[in-house]
Amino acid sequence: MNQVKVSIIKCPDYESQNVRNALIKNFDLHGGLSAFISKSDNVLIKPNLIAPKPKEWATQTHPAVIYELAKLLVDFGAKPFVADSPAWADARTCAKSLEILEPLEKLGVKVRQLDEPVKRRLEFCRTRVGISKYALEADKIINLPKLKTHQQLVATIAVKNMFGAVSGKAKAVWHYKKGSTFEEFCTMLIGIYKLLNPVINIIDAVTAMEGPGPIRGNPKHLGWIAASVDPIAAEIVCSDLVGIDTDKLPLVETAKKLHFGCFDKNKIDIIGDLKPKDGRIVLEQAQLVPLRFTPLRILKSIIRQIVILAKSRKTS
C-alpha cells in the first residue's frame, strides 16, 4: 500500500538557524529540495499574507520561515519570488509589516502582488476564475501557509492558502457566488489548488493562531513545522495534532466526495519528530460565521480596502 508522507519537525522558536534546520529536515524527509526544484526555476513562494499585522499576531506566515525558505532556494540556484494577494492592503505592505521587505530585497528576492488575473476553467466545478498570471507563469510553487483556526472553514492549513492567487477583492465576490454551501465553495478552492499544483506544502506551526481566525485570533505556540506533497493529508494530520475533528472540516469532506488527495488516515505515514500519540496542544476553535458574503459586505470591504491602500501609499 502506497503511503502518503506528512513530516513534522520540531522547531522551538523562530531563530534563523532553527527554522533553516527544520526546513532542511522536512525537505530531506521528502527526498531533498532537488526532488521538487531545479536550478534556475522561477519559484513562487506563496505565504499567507492576509493583512498588515506584525509577526507577533500570528496572522501571517512568520517572516523567518519566508526568509529562510527564500535563502535556501537562492543558495540552491533557483529564482524565488514571494507573492500573494492579501485581503487587506497589498503584498508589499503586508511584507513591510513583517519587517521582511528589505531583507528579501537584499537577498535579491522580489515581493510581488498576485494581480493581473487570467481566466482559467477549474476542473471540478467548471467555473472560470481569474488567477494571477504570476502564479500561472511560475515554474514551481511552494505553498507556505500559517496554521490557523478559521471562522468560516474551521481551520485554514494548506488548500485555502492558494485562494490568494485570486486577485484582490474578487475573492470576496467568490464568497458571494460560491458561498451558499460549504461543498460548492470548497470545490472551488480545491479546483484552484489543483490548477496551480504546488510542489509541496510547508506549514508554519511554530506559533499558530487560535480562536477567531484567520485575522483576529490569538497566537498559540506549537513548536513545529510540517510538510507534505498532499494537501489533504496535511490538513488531516495538522488538525488531529491540534484537537480539530477532521470529520467536521468542510475541505476534507469535500475532498472525499471529489476523490481528491489522501483522506484515508490509514494511508498517511507521519514521519519526523512528532506523532499524534505524543499528545495534542489543543487550539481554541473559532465561533463560525456565515461563509457567504452579502453584497453590502463586499461593498464595505472594497471601500475599506481603498482607504487602507491610500494610507499605505502615503506612508511608503
C-alpha atoms as one frame of an Amber mdcrd trajectory, in Angstrom:
protein
   0.000   0.000   0.000   1.463   3.384  -1.045   1.710   5.698   1.932   1.419
   9.476   1.741   4.037  11.195   3.880   3.427  14.071   6.249   6.598  15.207
   8.010   6.612  17.130  11.265   9.823  18.639  12.573  10.167  20.312  15.934
  11.151  23.978  15.781  11.144  25.600  19.225  11.191  29.207  18.026  11.769
  31.436  15.023  15.526  31.765  15.476  17.022  31.680  11.985  19.137  28.542
  12.337  16.308  26.583  13.979  13.931  27.477  11.164  16.512  26.700   8.470
  17.299  23.323  10.060  13.589  22.453  10.309  13.031  23.333   6.655  16.013
  21.267   5.527  14.912  18.272   7.606  11.411  18.476   6.172  12.744  18.572
   2.615  15.154  15.708   3.312  12.305  13.504   4.544  10.595  14.012   1.168
  13.651  13.351  -0.973  15.502  16.658  -0.682  14.994  20.067  -2.247  16.207
  18.771  -5.619  13.215  16.409  -5.721  11.000  19.476  -6.153  13.072  22.297
  -7.584  15.573  22.532 -10.431  18.307  25.126 -10.649  17.139  28.317 -12.369
  13.458  27.515 -11.681  11.281  30.590 -11.215   9.693  29.648  -7.872   6.667
  31.320  -6.324   6.826  31.225  -2.536   3.163  31.627  -1.581   2.951  32.580
   2.107  -0.166  33.689   3.932  -0.030  37.480   3.608  -3.562  38.444   4.564
  -3.421  41.770   6.417  -0.657  44.155   7.518  -0.212  42.786  11.032   3.116
  42.327  12.838   4.663  38.897  13.271   3.663  38.707  16.948  -0.013  38.495
  15.979   0.458  35.155  14.161  -1.841  36.466  11.424   0.636  35.895   8.610
   3.320  33.333   7.806   6.242  34.260  10.034   8.978  36.270   8.279  11.710
  33.890   9.470  10.054  30.986   7.637   9.585  33.053   4.477  13.148  34.374
   4.540  14.885  31.081   5.325  12.950  29.275   2.584  13.848  32.029   0.121
  17.513  31.795   1.141  17.525  28.012   0.728  16.181  28.423  -2.782  18.664
  31.172  -3.670  21.557  29.106  -2.323  20.317  26.153  -4.379  20.369  28.224
  -7.554  16.655  28.817  -8.034  14.987  32.191  -8.611  12.336  32.618  -5.936
   9.877  35.458  -5.513   7.364  35.986  -2.708   3.828  36.878  -3.708   0.230
  36.973  -2.527  -2.968  38.958  -2.957  -3.933  39.941   0.610  -7.478  40.524
   1.749  -6.298  43.862   3.155  -3.647  46.233   1.748  -1.169  44.681  -0.717
   1.676  42.179  -0.616   4.446  44.734  -0.141   2.593  46.482   2.686   1.950
  43.151   4.412   5.605  42.172   3.980   6.665  45.546   5.355   4.539  44.951
   8.455   6.513  41.731   8.972   9.788  43.679   8.577  10.836  41.332   5.794
  10.601  43.524   2.702  14.128  44.943   2.966  15.835  41.636   3.942  14.234
  39.884   0.964  15.245  42.651  -1.421  18.839  42.470  -0.140  18.695  38.751
  -0.907  17.558  39.580  -4.443  14.047  38.224  -3.873  11.127  40.361  -5.045
   7.833  40.729  -3.217   5.022  40.896  -5.740   1.273  41.350  -5.783  -0.613
  38.415  -7.303  -2.577  40.569  -9.720  -3.198  40.672 -13.489  -5.756  37.851
 -13.445  -6.183  35.432 -16.322  -9.393  33.414 -16.612  -8.931  29.695 -16.121
 -11.566  26.966 -16.015 -11.444  24.841 -12.854 -11.673  21.084 -13.210 -14.164
  20.128 -10.522 -16.729  22.919 -10.714 -16.236  24.010 -14.334 -16.102  27.615
 -13.212 -13.866  30.218 -14.849 -11.876  32.058 -12.187  -9.364  34.868 -12.597
  -5.949  33.594 -11.435  -2.897  35.848 -11.228  -0.655  35.416 -14.254   2.368
  35.431 -11.923   1.123  32.274 -10.223   0.295  30.650 -13.561   3.679  31.518
 -15.086   5.831  30.308 -12.164   7.846  27.163 -12.914   7.124  25.829  -9.416
   5.044  26.907  -6.425   5.836  26.211  -2.787   2.775  26.693  -0.604   3.756
  28.273   2.724   0.636  28.687   4.876   0.194  29.516   8.541  -1.759  27.044
  10.683  -4.814  28.952  11.921  -8.350  28.413  13.066 -10.933  29.918  10.733
 -14.339  31.450  11.413 -15.848  30.074   8.221 -13.987  26.849   7.423 -12.973
  25.737  10.956  -9.267  25.701  10.050  -7.038  27.015   7.282  -3.975  24.885
   6.642  -2.946  24.060   3.074  -5.684  24.227   0.434  -7.224  27.597   1.202
  -3.887  29.397   1.140  -3.853  29.056  -2.650  -7.051  31.139  -2.810  -4.620
  34.054  -2.554  -3.810  33.557  -6.247  -7.258  35.015  -6.970  -6.615  38.728
  -7.342  -7.818  41.361  -4.910 -11.439  41.698  -3.897 -12.503  39.077  -6.449
 -12.092  36.673  -3.524 -14.934  38.441  -1.700 -17.112  38.189  -4.807 -16.462
  34.427  -4.974 -17.550  34.153  -1.338 -20.883  35.524  -2.561 -21.093  33.464
  -5.750 -19.984  30.134  -4.262 -20.675  30.601  -0.572 -24.218  29.236  -0.434
 -22.869  25.809   0.617 -19.570  24.555   2.026 -19.352  21.946  -0.716 -19.693
  24.471  -3.533 -17.114  26.849  -2.051 -14.636  24.112  -1.114 -14.969  22.527
  -4.562 -13.818  25.850  -5.998 -10.899  26.042  -3.538  -9.785  22.525  -4.417
 -10.096  23.351  -8.111  -7.803  26.376  -7.677  -5.310  24.293  -5.712  -5.258
  21.539  -8.336  -4.850  24.048 -11.168  -1.805  25.661  -9.531  -0.466  22.357
  -8.170   2.149  23.420  -5.586   5.072  21.001  -5.467   4.976  20.886  -1.656
   3.118  22.407   1.286   5.202  23.675   4.212   3.079  24.671   7.202   4.274
  27.266   9.704   3.074  25.914  13.051   5.811  27.222  15.311   3.222  29.697
  16.516  -0.303  29.024  15.294  -3.473  31.084  15.626  -6.452  30.001  17.720
  -9.875  31.496  18.360 -11.429  33.927  15.855  -9.015  33.375  12.973  -7.843
  33.951  10.311  -7.014  37.570  11.261  -8.128  38.412  14.791  -7.319  35.229
  16.664  -4.694  34.704  19.345  -1.161  33.310  18.966  -0.551  29.805  20.346
   2.893  28.227  20.478   3.070  24.731  18.962   6.744  24.447  18.086   6.769
  22.592  14.769   6.892  22.938  11.011   5.090  20.356   8.873   5.373  19.414
   5.209   3.578  17.220   2.691   3.093  16.911  -1.032  -0.540  16.001  -0.358
  -2.593  18.943   0.978  -5.480  16.856   2.336  -3.128  14.592   4.273  -1.523
  17.746   5.686  -4.946  19.133   6.676  -5.862  15.891   8.439  -2.603  15.393
  10.347  -2.279  19.016  11.446  -5.914  19.127  12.547  -5.522  15.918  14.570
  -2.493  17.364  16.327  -4.384  20.476  17.486  -7.614  18.765  18.514  -9.765
  19.659  15.497 -12.209  16.959  14.411 -11.317  16.260  10.790 -14.814  14.920
  10.156 -16.026  18.488  10.664 -13.602  20.074   8.209 -15.573  21.149   5.100
 -12.465  20.949   2.906 -11.725  17.362   3.911 -15.353  16.321   3.481 -15.454
  17.884   0.027 -12.126  16.267  -0.907 -13.617  12.868  -0.058 -16.556  13.476
  -2.393 -14.216  14.589  -5.175 -11.702  11.789  -4.506  -9.016  14.457  -4.275
  -5.904  13.894  -2.175  -5.366  11.356   0.578  -8.263  11.396   3.042  -7.705
   7.875   4.418  -5.780   8.110   7.688  -4.586   4.514   7.271  -2.661   5.594
   4.173  -0.893   8.524   5.845   2.615   7.979   7.181   3.572  10.594   9.797
   7.345  10.949   9.834   9.831  13.138  11.659   9.821  14.271  15.280   6.189
  14.327  16.298   3.432  11.719  16.371  -0.236  12.028  17.366   0.423   9.772
  20.374   2.875  12.389  21.707  -0.085  14.448  22.843  -2.016  17.355  21.473
  -1.789  21.071  22.089  -5.441  21.866  21.566  -6.354  25.098  19.796  -9.401
  27.065  20.866 -11.713  26.836  17.881 -13.407  29.741  16.173 -17.083  30.523
  16.511 -18.380  30.061  12.980 -19.921  32.876  10.955 -21.685  32.700   7.560
 -19.496  31.622   4.663 -21.386  33.663   2.110 -20.645  37.398   1.887 -23.567
  39.741   1.284 -23.346  42.409  -1.443 -23.282  45.082   1.281 -20.343  43.377
   2.987 -18.467  43.212  -0.322 -19.100  46.924  -0.947 -17.902  47.874   2.540
 -14.855  45.646   2.068 -13.946  47.354  -1.223 -14.300  50.831   0.305 -12.210
  49.861   3.308  -9.538  48.379   1.042  -9.341  51.631  -0.948  -8.815  53.577
   2.288  -6.150  51.143   3.562  -4.248  51.234   0.271  -4.386  55.040   0.164
  -2.949  55.254   3.692  -0.222  52.716   2.945   0.893  54.680  -0.132   1.149
  57.867   1.893   3.423  56.214   4.453   5.593  54.300   1.955
